[in-house]
Amino acid sequence: MIKRHPANPIITPAMVKPSHHRYRVRGAFNPGAIKFGDEIILLLRVAEDCPGKEGYRAVPYFRFQSGRGYPEVLEVKVDDPEVQLKDTRGVVYQGRDYLSTMSHIRLARSRDGINFTVEDEPFIYPCRESECFGVEDARVTQIDGIFYINYTVVSGDGFATALATTTDFINLERKGIIFPPQNKDVSIFPEKINGKYHALHRPNNEGFGLPSIWSGESPDLLHWGNHQCILRPRNIIWEEMKVGGGPAPIKTPRGWLEIYHAKGRDQIYSLFPVLLDLKEPSIVIKRGKTPILSPEESYETSGFFPNVIFSNGIVQKDNGQLFIYYGACDETVCVAQCNTDDIISSL
């Protein structure tokens, strides 16, 4: 039903220019995806770190001034008494947290959906304290000629979801945080339903239960309410830990098709389909019993974070064919192809 492209991975860290002369690209993955004219545009998450000299620890960080973010490098001696190492994720220096890698959003463009040219400069870069640990995992939805880009912002206050808009993928207008901490994996529907905008989102459940997919609605894409939990992890090996929304849902005659991710046993990430009601998208019609894509190939099982398949970008061709773009091992971009009707028929 789903075929991985033989060119996978189609984007690797080696294809991406670092955003700072001291930075090193460790991952280019988890792309949002959209058709724009005769192009397919991917919004890559680019993760960078800083190689340090022997005996030193170097980490990237951002300095903020006048609404802009400036990349910097903190380099300290490992034996400095004010340095506390936090496993592989970063350090604490003088009481302040720094991460070992920082992410931003970069554009990549293609005519055929397979061969991409990655732009040299970031498209969405951290510019305020709520983004001081980076911006990640963009999703993009086109509504009435405007492209709405939502993405995860990370800071010492946790992760949240911000929104920005563009009409040309050159100029960007930031709208601010639309789902406060801790909330991510937001998928915005590409049209109004019953006069309101709708979205899927995933609050972080640290109390009872497990992180699940919720629905919400809005009059303006900024203020959200009527939240309902609609999809909880099932007691199966692929969903033991959590589930979260993927790309913008796809409208079909039988319902809204959403491809979501699930984290299961041994921290393995897979993709599942679910069909939501056209008029009431909080109603689940059918849900896949087994993954449509799970780690099998070497580039999916071995890498920066092994056994991860994560999609937040799908492009539908005029013939109903889907190009599912996904991050593999939090390191590279891959693509798989399938037919919309085949996925729905499998439910």
MARNUPA-992791 format. One record per atom (N, C-alpha, C): x, y, z. Coordinates in steps of 0.02 Angstrom, whole numbers, plus 50000, padded with zeros to 5 digits. Atoms other than C-alpha are relative to their C-alpha. Example, Ala and Ser with C-alpha at 12.3 -4.5 7.8 and 13.67 -1.06 7.14 Angstrom:
2
500454994150000 506154977550390 500455006050000 499584994149997 506844994750357 499615005550037 
//
This chain:
347
500414993950000 500005000050000 500435006350000 499554994249996 501425012050042 500694997849975 499355001650027 503055012249946 500505005550018 499454995449986 504635020450010 500365001649934 499654998350062 505545029949874 500714997350002 499335002850000 507175021649821 500555005150012 499494994849988 508085038449837 500085001750073 499964998449929 507795038850025 500694998650029 500304993649979 508405048050122 500125005449948 499954995050053 508065062650006 500335006550023 499624994349973 508805076050122 500384997550061 499575001949945 510265073250240 500335006250029 499664994249971 511215084850359 500555002949956 499454997750042 512645085850234 499765004849946 500274995750052 511475095050113 499805006950026 500234993949968 511135109250236 500595004250025 499484995449978 512245124350264 499865002250072 500114997749931 512495128650449 499805007350001 500234993149994 511665144650507 500505004650033 499484996249966 513235150250600 500674996549987 499365003150019 515085147350562 500264995250053 499795004749948 515305138450729 499524994250008 500515005249991 513755127650711 500134994249951 499975006050042 513655109950640 499304997149995 500665002850011 512065102650564 500004992650018 500055006949979 511605086450652 499384996549973 500615003150026 509865083850583 499625004849955 500474996350042 508705089750443 499414995249991 500515005149994 507045081150474 499325003150015 500684998049980 505175082050518 499745006049961 500204994350040 504665093250372 499245000949995 500654998250025 503025102150348 500045000149924 499995000450073 502515101050164 499385003349970 500564996650032 501425110950044 500155001049926 499924998150070 501135113849858 499975007649995 499974992750010 501595131549805 500165001349927 499904999350072 501335135349621 500204993449970 499775006250030 502315122349525 500554996750042 499505002749955 503425118449674 499684996150057 500155002649934 503345107649828 500515002950048 499574996949950 504035116649979 499984995950064 499945003149934 504665107850134 500255005250050 499774995849945 504875116950299 500374995450048 499585004749963 506325107250375 500125002550071 499714998549935 506775106450557 500754998549995 499275000750003 508655109350560 500285000650071 499705000249933 509545104450722 500755000749994 499284998650003 511295111150753 500314999650069 499624999749938 512615109050886 500675003649987 499364996650006 514365116150917 500564995350021 499415003949979 515955105750913 500435004150047 499594996449951 517035110451063 500724997649999 499305002049994 518905110351092 500074994950055 499875005049949 519665096651198 500005003350070 500054997349932 519225099651380 499485005450008 500514994849998 517845111851336 499334997149977 500675001750024 515975110351312 499725006249966 500294994450038 515195121351178 499274998649984 500725000850015 513325124051158 499755006349965 500294994250034 512295135351045 499475003350045 500554996549966 511135148751114 499845006249959 500214994050036 510225164351056 500005006150046 500044993549967 510435182351108 499445003949965 500574996550029 508845192551084 500065007650010 499964992749998 508795210951041 499545002949947 500454996550047 507455221950962 499594995349956 500435004550037 506355207350912 500364995249953 499625004550042 507755197550830 500424995350043 499565004749966 508775182350880 500674999649965 499325000350027 510655181550858 500344993750027 499685006249977 511555164650863 500685001450033 499384999349963 512965163450988 500254993150022 499715006249975 514105150151063 500255001250071 499735000049932 514425146951247 500514994450003 499475005049995 516085138051274 500315000550069 499765000049931 516595133151450 500424993750012 499605005849982 517875121451528 499564994850034 500395005449972 517155104651573 500084999750076 499875000449928 517975105651746 499845006550037 500234993849967 517275123051782 499494998050053 500475002049947 516385121251951 499295002449990 500684997550013 514905131051884 499654996449943 500295004050055 514605118351744 499714993550027 500325006349985 513365104251770 499784996849935 500185003450061 513225091651630 499324996550008 500665003150000 511455085651588 499984994749946 499935005550049 511805069051499 500175002949932 499824997650067 511805072151310 499605006049979 500464994850022 510475085651309 500265007150010 499764993249990 511475100451371 500375000850066 499644998349938 512285109151519 499625005450037 500224994349959 511835120651661 500625003950018 499424995849985 513045135151677 499765006350037 500194994449958 512895148051815 499255000350011 500715000649985 511145141751850 499545000549941 500424999450060 510535143551670 500074993949956 500005005850044 510035129351554 500225001849929 499834999650071 510825127151382 499924993149970 500105006450033 510385113551258 500594998349955 499445002150042 511645103251161 499865001249926 500194998350068 510665106150999 499435005050000 500534995150008 509545120250940 499724999349930 500335001050064 508285119650799 499705006549973 500364994750034 507595131850671 499654996949939 500375002450058 506485130350516 500335002749936 499674998350063 507295130250342 499574997549942 500395002050058 506455129450171 500424995849952 499705003950055 506835116550035 499484999849945 500454999450057 506085117549860 500144994649948 499935005250050 505755104549724 499465000649948 500505000350053 504875102849557 499664993149997 500265006750007 504645084049566 499824996750066 500165002849935 504435081349752 500514995250028 499485004749979 506005070649764 500685003450007 499354996750001 507505081349720 499925007250025 500104993649967 507595096349837 500645004150003 499474995249987 508675111749849 499855003550066 500104997049934 508885117750028 500275007149999 499784993149997 508975136450053 500565000950051 499424999049957 510545143350136 499835003450066 500164996149940 509675154450264 499374997250034 500615002249964 508405150150400 499395004049978 500644996750015 506575154250368 499665002450065 500254998149934 505975154250549 500554998650051 499445000449953 507325157850677 499745002550068 500224997449935 507085160250865 500115007550005 499944992849996 506755178550900 499765002850067 500254997649936 506055179551078 500124994650053 499845004549946 506265171551249 499594993649999 500415006050003 504815159551221 500264994949949 499705004350050 505875152151080 500744998850014 499284999949986 507555152451169 500344993249993 499725006650012 507785133551153 499854997349930 500095002050070 507295133250970 499284999749978 500655000950031 505835131550850 500024993649959 499985006850025 505335114450786 499364998049964 500565003950026 504185103450682 499425004249974 500514995750030 503225115550571 499494995849962 500545002650042 501555111250493 499705005949963 500244994450040 500775121650355 499334998149968 500665000850028 498975123750296 499825006149958 500214994450042 498315134350152 499245001050007 500704998249995 496665143350182 499905006749965 500174993850036 495985156250058 500635003949979 499414996850028 497695159749981 500535001950051 499514998549948 498595161950148 500274993450028 499695006049973 499825149050213 500115001150075 499954999649927 499655146350401 500514994850023 499465004449977 501225139150480 499974999850076 499935000749928 501135132450656 500614995850016 499375003349983 502695126550744 500085000050076 499875000749929 503315121250915 500555004850021 499494995749970 504245134151019 500194997050067 499745003349940 505345128051161 500405004950042 499644995649954 505975137351314 500004996750069 500015002549932 506235135151500 499314999350028 500705000749979 504345136651516 499674993849970 500285005950032 504095120751413 499905001249926 500144999350071 503465118251236 499295002549989 500644997050018 502045127951157 499955000249924 500104999750073 501315130750982 499885007249979 500074993250028 501525147050886 499754999749928 500284999550068 500745152950723 500325005749963 499764994750045 501425162950576 499654999249933 500325000350066 500755167150404 500475002649946 499634997550058 501485169850231 499564999149938 500325001050065 500855171950054 500504998249946 499495001050051 502515169949964 500604996050022 499435003649972 503705160050077 500645004149995 499434995449994 504825175350081 499895004350062 500184995849943 503945186950203 499584996050049 500335003849947 503305180450369 499715004850051 500334996049947 502065187850493 499864995450059 500095004149940 502155180550667 499375002150038 500624998849963 500515178950762 500064998550074 499905001549930 501215172750927 499764993050019 500185006649974 500785157751037 499244999249998 500735001350003 499075150051004 499794994350046 500135005249951 499195134651116 500575000250051 499464999049951 500165137851279 500284993450025 499695006249974 501295125351368 499504996150043 499585004050044 501275110951365 499554997349945 500445002150054 500485108451195 500385000349933 499665000350065 501135103251023 499614995549953 500315004550050 500745092350870 499335002849976 500614996750022 499445104950808 499924999249924 500175000850071 498605100950640 499375004049985 500554995550015 497495114550568 499644997649937 500405002250057 496075109350451 500025005549945 499904995350054 496185117650278 499395004149980 500594995950014 494435125350281 499585000550063 500474999449944 493095131250400 499494994249998 500525005049994 491845118350462 499475002950046 500554996949962 490155124650522 500185007150023 499854993049987 490825142350513 500585001350046 499444999149955 492335139350625 500624996249974 499385003550013 494155134550607 500064994350050 499905005849956 494645117650679 500734997849999 499325002549995 496265109850737 500024993950046 499825005349953 496965094250818 500605002550040 499424998049960 498185096850961 500124994750053 499835005049951 499055087051096 500295003150063 499754997949935 499165093351274 500444994450030 499565005049969 500525084851376 499694997750066 500345002749941 499665073651502 500514997350049 499545002349949 500745072151657 499634997650062 500405002349944 499315066851770 499744993149986 500305006450017 498085052851737 500034999149924 500025001450071 498115044251569 500655001349964 499424999150043 499315046351423 499875005749951 500094994650049 499635060551299 499574997749941 500515002050049 498175060151176 499865005749952 500184994950050 497465069451026 499335003150018 500594996149985 496195083051060 499795004049938 500244995450052 495115093850945 499825006650033 500204993449977 494765112350962 499745004049942 500274995750053 493885126150866 500125007350016 499814993049992 494175144650838 499625004449951 500304995350048 493355159950760 500515003449956 499504995950034 495015167350703 500694996849995 499375003750000 496415154150717 500485002250056 499594997649945 497095163550869 499734997950068 500325001549936 495845159951008 499624993449993 500255006850009 495385141651035 499604997750060 500425002649947 494025133051134 499644993749980 500395006150011 492775118651143 500464994049990 499505005350005 494215106551173 499704993350021 500245006749985 493825087951170 500564994949984 499535005450013 494945072751186 499664994949955 500335004350050 494565062051033 500374993649984 499615005950020 495975049351014 500524998750055 499545001849947 496855040751159 500434994149978 499595005950016 498285028151149 499634993650019 500305006649986 497665010251138 500524995550033 499555004849966 498384995751235 500274995049949 499665004150050 499374989351085 500725002249998 499284998849994 501254988351065 500225006549966 499794994150037 501325002950942 499795006650033 500294993949972 500365015351052 500065000250077 499985000749927 500885011151230 500155006550036 499764994149964 501625028251269 499615006449984 500364993850018 500725042051170 499814999949927 500174998750070 499915047851008 500005007649990 500004992850015 500005064750920 499825001149927 500214998450068 499325073150764 500595000949953 499494999250051 500275074050602 499875006149956 500124994450046 500025084950446 499285002350002 500694997750006 498465094950405 499574994449973 500455005250024 496985083050381 499825001149926 500174999950071 496515078650201 499264998549992 500725001050010 494705080450146 499884994849945 500205005150047 493975065150060 499244999350002 500735000849998 492165060450015 499764996150062 500205004349944 492165048250162 500195002950068 499824997049936 492895059650294 500685003449996 499344996949995 494435069250350 500524994650017 499475004949989 495975058150334 500585003450036 499434997549962 497295061350466 500504994450010 499465004749986 498975052550478 500335002250065 499714998149936 499525052750659 500584995550018 499445004149977 501065046450748 499844996950068 500095003449936 501125034250892 500694997850025 499385002349969 502525030451014 499834993950042 500175006249967 502525012551075 500584996850036 499505003849963 503564999051155 500705001249972 499304998850018 505455001951153 500095006749965 499974993250027 505105020151104 500015000249924 500055000250073 504715015650925 499415004349977 500514995650028 503755028750824 499754997249934 500325002450062 502525023150688 499455004849979 500544995950027 501165031050579 499374995949993 500655003250005 499315026850586 499515004749964 500534995850029 497795032950486 499385000150045 500654999549967 496155039050561 499555004249956 500494996450040 494575045150475 499525003650047 500434995949958 493585059450555 499405002449960 500624997950032 491815065150518 500085006849965 499924993950039 491695078750384 499675006050034 500374994449971 490425089350479 500165001050074 499814999749930 490985085250657 500674996550009 499345003350000 492865082050653 500234997450067 499835003049936 492875077750837 499754992850005 500285006850001 491975061450790 500464995549959 499575004950035 493105046750744 499564994949965 500395004950039 492355036050605 500364993250000 499605006250002 493735023150582 500725001750018 499314999149978 495485020650648 500404993849982 499595005750021 496895009750582 500194995650059 499835004849947 497274993950682 500744998650003 499285001150003 499084992450626 500325005949964 499684994250032 500365005350567 500014999349924 499895000050073 500455010450386 500745000949985 499284999150009 502295014550411 500334999650068 499625000749938 503485008850547 500734998649982 499295000650018 505395008050557 500194993049978 499765006450028 506104994450446 500685000849966 499384999050037 507465001550334 500555002550047 499434998249958 509205004950403 500005007450017 500014992849986 508975023850387 499435001950047 500544998849952 507415022150498 500144996850068 499865003749938 508145010450629 500665002150032 499344998049974 509905017650649 500135007349983 499874992950011 510305036050672 500045003750066 499944995749941 510305050550793 499544997850056 500495002749953 508725044050879 499674994049966 500205005850040 508435026150818 499254998550004 500695002750002 506755018650767 499465005450005 500504994650001 505825034850734 499785001549929 500324997450060 504635038550591 499495005150023 500434994549976 503775055350614 499825004449941 500224996050058 502725064450484 499585006050022 500434994149992 502055082150488 499925003749933 500084997050065 501995085050300 499774995049947 500265004250054 500935077150162 499785004549942 500244996550060 500635083049984 499574995149960 500455004250040 499155076249886 500015002449928 500014998550071 499315075549697 499285000049973 500674999650029 497835078649581 499694993249988 500265006750011 497675059949549 499874996150064 500125003249936 497475056249734 500604996850032 499395002849972 499245050349759 500275004550056 499724996349944 500015055449924 500764999250002 499295000149983 501825060149954 500045001450075 499944999449927 502085056950140 500745001450016 499324998249981 503645066250196 500084998750075 499915001649930 504365060250359 500735000550021 499345000049971 505845062150473 500184993050023 499765006549979 506885046550503 500565000950051 499494999949947 507855044650666 500195007150021 499844993049984 507755063550698 500635002349965 499374998550035 509105064950566 499905001849927 500074998950072 508515064250384 499275000649980 500674999750029 507015067250272 499924994349949 500165005350047 506205052850178 499305001249973 500674999450029 504655050850071 499734993149982 500355006250019 503395036850046 499395002149959 500564998450044 502035036249914 499454994850006 500575004549995 500295028949920 499405003549970 500624997350026 498505031749862 499515001350056 500474998349947 497205040449969 499474994750009 500535005049996 495855027749928 500244993550031 499745006249972 496985013149972 500065000450076 499954999349928 497295019950146 499314999650032 500685000149972 495445023050177 499694993149997 500275006750008 494985005950111 500294995050050 499675004649953 496204997950233 499735000750071 500264998849932 495295005250384 499434995250018 
//
